[in-house]
């Protein structure tokens, strides 16, 4: 479905989604709430017959820089030796 809108109509539709001042937004509720997430989430996985996800691997700067920039951040730009934190 495609629709052509004027600029004013487009802004009017976007502004509808902005909450009023001092409106309290609820981000997580139910079994995703912080207080009960650890208790109920395993039960939800069991009811849906899903495997419980393992721990998320931590992201570190050096592997990300190697992957995206193709540059080892611990290589010296002058001599090419590996830099060491001391």
Biotite code that builds the C-alpha atoms (Angstrom):
import biotite.structure as struc

atoms = struc.array([
    struc.Atom([0.000, 0.000, 0.000], chain_id="A", res_id=1, res_name="UNK", atom_name="CA", element="C"),
    struc.Atom([1.387, 3.383, -1.003], chain_id="A", res_id=2, res_name="UNK", atom_name="CA", element="C"),
    struc.Atom([0.100, 6.818, -0.181], chain_id="A", res_id=3, res_name="UNK", atom_name="CA", element="C"),
    struc.Atom([1.200, 10.290, -1.228], chain_id="A", res_id=4, res_name="UNK", atom_name="CA", element="C"),
    struc.Atom([1.035, 12.923, 1.511], chain_id="A", res_id=5, res_name="UNK", atom_name="CA", element="C"),
    struc.Atom([1.712, 16.600, 1.723], chain_id="A", res_id=6, res_name="UNK", atom_name="CA", element="C"),
    struc.Atom([4.451, 17.748, 4.084], chain_id="A", res_id=7, res_name="UNK", atom_name="CA", element="C"),
    struc.Atom([1.917, 19.069, 6.596], chain_id="A", res_id=8, res_name="UNK", atom_name="CA", element="C"),
    struc.Atom([-0.003, 15.772, 6.643], chain_id="A", res_id=9, res_name="UNK", atom_name="CA", element="C"),
    struc.Atom([3.197, 13.798, 7.067], chain_id="A", res_id=10, res_name="UNK", atom_name="CA", element="C"),
    struc.Atom([4.288, 15.954, 10.019], chain_id="A", res_id=11, res_name="UNK", atom_name="CA", element="C"),
    struc.Atom([0.816, 15.714, 11.549], chain_id="A", res_id=12, res_name="UNK", atom_name="CA", element="C"),
    struc.Atom([0.992, 11.912, 11.422], chain_id="A", res_id=13, res_name="UNK", atom_name="CA", element="C"),
    struc.Atom([4.502, 11.822, 12.903], chain_id="A", res_id=14, res_name="UNK", atom_name="CA", element="C"),
    struc.Atom([3.599, 14.226, 15.727], chain_id="A", res_id=15, res_name="UNK", atom_name="CA", element="C"),
    struc.Atom([0.736, 11.926, 16.771], chain_id="A", res_id=16, res_name="UNK", atom_name="CA", element="C"),
    struc.Atom([3.334, 9.438, 18.023], chain_id="A", res_id=17, res_name="UNK", atom_name="CA", element="C"),
    struc.Atom([5.130, 11.926, 20.308], chain_id="A", res_id=18, res_name="UNK", atom_name="CA", element="C"),
    struc.Atom([3.899, 11.431, 23.904], chain_id="A", res_id=19, res_name="UNK", atom_name="CA", element="C"),
    struc.Atom([2.568, 14.335, 25.928], chain_id="A", res_id=20, res_name="UNK", atom_name="CA", element="C"),
    struc.Atom([4.803, 16.153, 28.381], chain_id="A", res_id=21, res_name="UNK", atom_name="CA", element="C"),
    struc.Atom([5.337, 14.196, 31.633], chain_id="A", res_id=22, res_name="UNK", atom_name="CA", element="C"),
    struc.Atom([3.754, 11.063, 30.116], chain_id="A", res_id=23, res_name="UNK", atom_name="CA", element="C"),
    struc.Atom([5.239, 7.994, 31.804], chain_id="A", res_id=24, res_name="UNK", atom_name="CA", element="C"),
    struc.Atom([6.409, 5.481, 29.205], chain_id="A", res_id=25, res_name="UNK", atom_name="CA", element="C"),
    struc.Atom([6.486, 1.794, 30.138], chain_id="A", res_id=26, res_name="UNK", atom_name="CA", element="C"),
    struc.Atom([9.271, -0.019, 28.380], chain_id="A", res_id=27, res_name="UNK", atom_name="CA", element="C"),
    struc.Atom([8.957, -3.579, 29.681], chain_id="A", res_id=28, res_name="UNK", atom_name="CA", element="C"),
    struc.Atom([6.022, -5.182, 31.460], chain_id="A", res_id=29, res_name="UNK", atom_name="CA", element="C"),
    struc.Atom([4.722, -8.694, 32.056], chain_id="A", res_id=30, res_name="UNK", atom_name="CA", element="C"),
    struc.Atom([7.343, -11.427, 31.886], chain_id="A", res_id=31, res_name="UNK", atom_name="CA", element="C"),
    struc.Atom([9.922, -8.973, 30.484], chain_id="A", res_id=32, res_name="UNK", atom_name="CA", element="C"),
    struc.Atom([9.737, -6.692, 33.548], chain_id="A", res_id=33, res_name="UNK", atom_name="CA", element="C"),
    struc.Atom([13.045, -6.395, 35.403], chain_id="A", res_id=34, res_name="UNK", atom_name="CA", element="C"),
    struc.Atom([11.733, -7.791, 38.686], chain_id="A", res_id=35, res_name="UNK", atom_name="CA", element="C"),
    struc.Atom([10.268, -11.011, 37.305], chain_id="A", res_id=36, res_name="UNK", atom_name="CA", element="C"),
    struc.Atom([12.298, -11.592, 34.148], chain_id="A", res_id=37, res_name="UNK", atom_name="CA", element="C"),
    struc.Atom([14.581, -14.141, 35.797], chain_id="A", res_id=38, res_name="UNK", atom_name="CA", element="C"),
    struc.Atom([11.634, -16.069, 37.235], chain_id="A", res_id=39, res_name="UNK", atom_name="CA", element="C"),
    struc.Atom([9.197, -16.121, 34.324], chain_id="A", res_id=40, res_name="UNK", atom_name="CA", element="C"),
    struc.Atom([11.371, -16.083, 31.224], chain_id="A", res_id=41, res_name="UNK", atom_name="CA", element="C"),
    struc.Atom([12.600, -19.703, 31.620], chain_id="A", res_id=42, res_name="UNK", atom_name="CA", element="C"),
    struc.Atom([8.961, -20.780, 32.027], chain_id="A", res_id=43, res_name="UNK", atom_name="CA", element="C"),
    struc.Atom([8.025, -18.927, 28.841], chain_id="A", res_id=44, res_name="UNK", atom_name="CA", element="C"),
    struc.Atom([10.837, -20.657, 26.934], chain_id="A", res_id=45, res_name="UNK", atom_name="CA", element="C"),
    struc.Atom([9.683, -24.007, 28.291], chain_id="A", res_id=46, res_name="UNK", atom_name="CA", element="C"),
    struc.Atom([6.041, -23.360, 27.332], chain_id="A", res_id=47, res_name="UNK", atom_name="CA", element="C"),
    struc.Atom([7.071, -22.371, 23.804], chain_id="A", res_id=48, res_name="UNK", atom_name="CA", element="C"),
    struc.Atom([9.471, -25.349, 23.588], chain_id="A", res_id=49, res_name="UNK", atom_name="CA", element="C"),
    struc.Atom([12.387, -23.059, 22.820], chain_id="A", res_id=50, res_name="UNK", atom_name="CA", element="C"),
    struc.Atom([15.998, -23.541, 23.834], chain_id="A", res_id=51, res_name="UNK", atom_name="CA", element="C"),
    struc.Atom([17.132, -21.163, 26.554], chain_id="A", res_id=52, res_name="UNK", atom_name="CA", element="C"),
    struc.Atom([19.677, -18.776, 25.029], chain_id="A", res_id=53, res_name="UNK", atom_name="CA", element="C"),
    struc.Atom([23.203, -18.929, 26.367], chain_id="A", res_id=54, res_name="UNK", atom_name="CA", element="C"),
    struc.Atom([25.234, -15.994, 27.599], chain_id="A", res_id=55, res_name="UNK", atom_name="CA", element="C"),
    struc.Atom([25.867, -13.233, 25.088], chain_id="A", res_id=56, res_name="UNK", atom_name="CA", element="C"),
    struc.Atom([29.567, -12.896, 24.202], chain_id="A", res_id=57, res_name="UNK", atom_name="CA", element="C"),
    struc.Atom([31.145, -9.612, 25.250], chain_id="A", res_id=58, res_name="UNK", atom_name="CA", element="C"),
    struc.Atom([32.251, -7.186, 22.570], chain_id="A", res_id=59, res_name="UNK", atom_name="CA", element="C"),
    struc.Atom([35.733, -5.754, 22.802], chain_id="A", res_id=60, res_name="UNK", atom_name="CA", element="C"),
    struc.Atom([37.292, -2.889, 20.866], chain_id="A", res_id=61, res_name="UNK", atom_name="CA", element="C"),
    struc.Atom([40.212, -4.737, 19.255], chain_id="A", res_id=62, res_name="UNK", atom_name="CA", element="C"),
    struc.Atom([38.243, -7.545, 17.529], chain_id="A", res_id=63, res_name="UNK", atom_name="CA", element="C"),
    struc.Atom([35.621, -5.064, 16.318], chain_id="A", res_id=64, res_name="UNK", atom_name="CA", element="C"),
    struc.Atom([38.293, -2.743, 14.909], chain_id="A", res_id=65, res_name="UNK", atom_name="CA", element="C"),
    struc.Atom([39.958, -5.687, 13.151], chain_id="A", res_id=66, res_name="UNK", atom_name="CA", element="C"),
    struc.Atom([36.643, -6.820, 11.655], chain_id="A", res_id=67, res_name="UNK", atom_name="CA", element="C"),
    struc.Atom([35.391, -3.443, 10.447], chain_id="A", res_id=68, res_name="UNK", atom_name="CA", element="C"),
    struc.Atom([38.538, -1.442, 9.742], chain_id="A", res_id=69, res_name="UNK", atom_name="CA", element="C"),
    struc.Atom([40.861, -4.298, 8.741], chain_id="A", res_id=70, res_name="UNK", atom_name="CA", element="C"),
    struc.Atom([43.490, -2.721, 10.997], chain_id="A", res_id=71, res_name="UNK", atom_name="CA", element="C"),
    struc.Atom([44.951, -4.193, 14.160], chain_id="A", res_id=72, res_name="UNK", atom_name="CA", element="C"),
    struc.Atom([44.673, -1.393, 16.754], chain_id="A", res_id=73, res_name="UNK", atom_name="CA", element="C"),
    struc.Atom([47.560, -2.887, 18.745], chain_id="A", res_id=74, res_name="UNK", atom_name="CA", element="C"),
    struc.Atom([50.081, -2.736, 15.860], chain_id="A", res_id=75, res_name="UNK", atom_name="CA", element="C"),
    struc.Atom([52.480, 0.190, 15.937], chain_id="A", res_id=76, res_name="UNK", atom_name="CA", element="C"),
    struc.Atom([52.063, 2.356, 12.831], chain_id="A", res_id=77, res_name="UNK", atom_name="CA", element="C"),
    struc.Atom([55.784, 3.190, 12.819], chain_id="A", res_id=78, res_name="UNK", atom_name="CA", element="C"),
    struc.Atom([57.589, -0.115, 13.358], chain_id="A", res_id=79, res_name="UNK", atom_name="CA", element="C"),
    struc.Atom([54.795, -2.710, 13.033], chain_id="A", res_id=80, res_name="UNK", atom_name="CA", element="C"),
    struc.Atom([55.506, -4.299, 16.430], chain_id="A", res_id=81, res_name="UNK", atom_name="CA", element="C"),
    struc.Atom([52.701, -5.267, 18.768], chain_id="A", res_id=82, res_name="UNK", atom_name="CA", element="C"),
    struc.Atom([51.949, -2.641, 21.409], chain_id="A", res_id=83, res_name="UNK", atom_name="CA", element="C"),
    struc.Atom([51.540, -3.769, 25.019], chain_id="A", res_id=84, res_name="UNK", atom_name="CA", element="C"),
    struc.Atom([49.723, -1.995, 27.831], chain_id="A", res_id=85, res_name="UNK", atom_name="CA", element="C"),
    struc.Atom([52.028, -1.376, 30.778], chain_id="A", res_id=86, res_name="UNK", atom_name="CA", element="C"),
])
